[in-house]
Amino acid sequence: MIRSFKSKETEKIFSRRRAALIPEEVQRSALRELRHLDQSEFVKDSWVAANGNGHGADVKRYAIPLQEEWRICFEWRDGNAYDVYLAENT
């Protein structure tokens, strides 16, 4: 379950509101993946581990690729997603 957002724009997408700073086609993909993330209880094979562990052994950072230019980033701990945000690949 998603417990917190790091980005107001990402939270808007999850709440089915338009995020002015993010392209429409990305928002559609992001909403689908955010809904899957919210329903997840376990780490999925499609998630990409990012930058090792966060704040300790029980916290891991992950990314869900959306399109070539975007990904959903978050921390996973105790079966929940925290600090969820949408980021452009650089």
N, C-alpha and C positions, 0 to 999 in steps of 0.2 A: 504494500500500500504506500502511496505517496504521502509522506508526513509533512514535508516543507518544500518550498520553492525558493531558489536563490534569485530568480528573475520574475518580475511582475509580468513581463511580456509572455513568458512561458505559462505562468499561472492563468493569464487571460485565455490562452489557447485551450488549456485544460478545462476552463469554465465555459468554453464555447463562445468566447467573445473575440472580436477581431483584435489582433496585435499589429499595430501600425508599422512597426519596425521590421517585420518578418514577412517575406513574400507569401502570397496566398497558397501556392502549391506546396510550400514547405509546411505551412500551418496544417494542411490536410493530413500530410504524412505524420507530422508531429502529434496531432490529436490521436490518431490511431495508435501510435506507439506509446503515448502517455497513458492511454486507457489500458493497454496491455501491462505496462509497468505498474499501474495502480492495482491491478488484479493479481500481480505476481507475488508468490510467497517464497520462491526460490530463485537463485541466480540462473539465468538462461544462457544457453550455449551461444546465442547470437549477440550477447553483450560482450564488449571488448574491454578487458581490464586496462585501466589507465593509471599510469604513474604509481604503481605499487599500492601499498596500504596508506590509508589516510591518517587517522589519529591513533591507530593501534591495530592489533591483530584482528579485532572484530569489525573494523571499518575498512571497506574496500571501495575504491573509485572505479566507476564503469562509464562506458559511453555506448550509446545505441546509434549506429550510423543511420542517417535518413536518406541523404542524397550525397553526391560527391562533395557538396559544399557545407553540409550541416550535420550536426549530431546532437543527441540529448545526453547531457552529462549529469552524474549524480553520485552520491555516496550510498552504499548499501550496508546496513547494519541491522541485526536482529530481525531480518525478514522484511525490512521496510526501506523505502527510498527517501533520502533527505537531500536538501540543497539542490533540487532539480532545476536545470536550466538548459536552454537551447544555445548552441554555440556554432559559429561558422568555423570551418576548417581553415587553417592558415598555412 
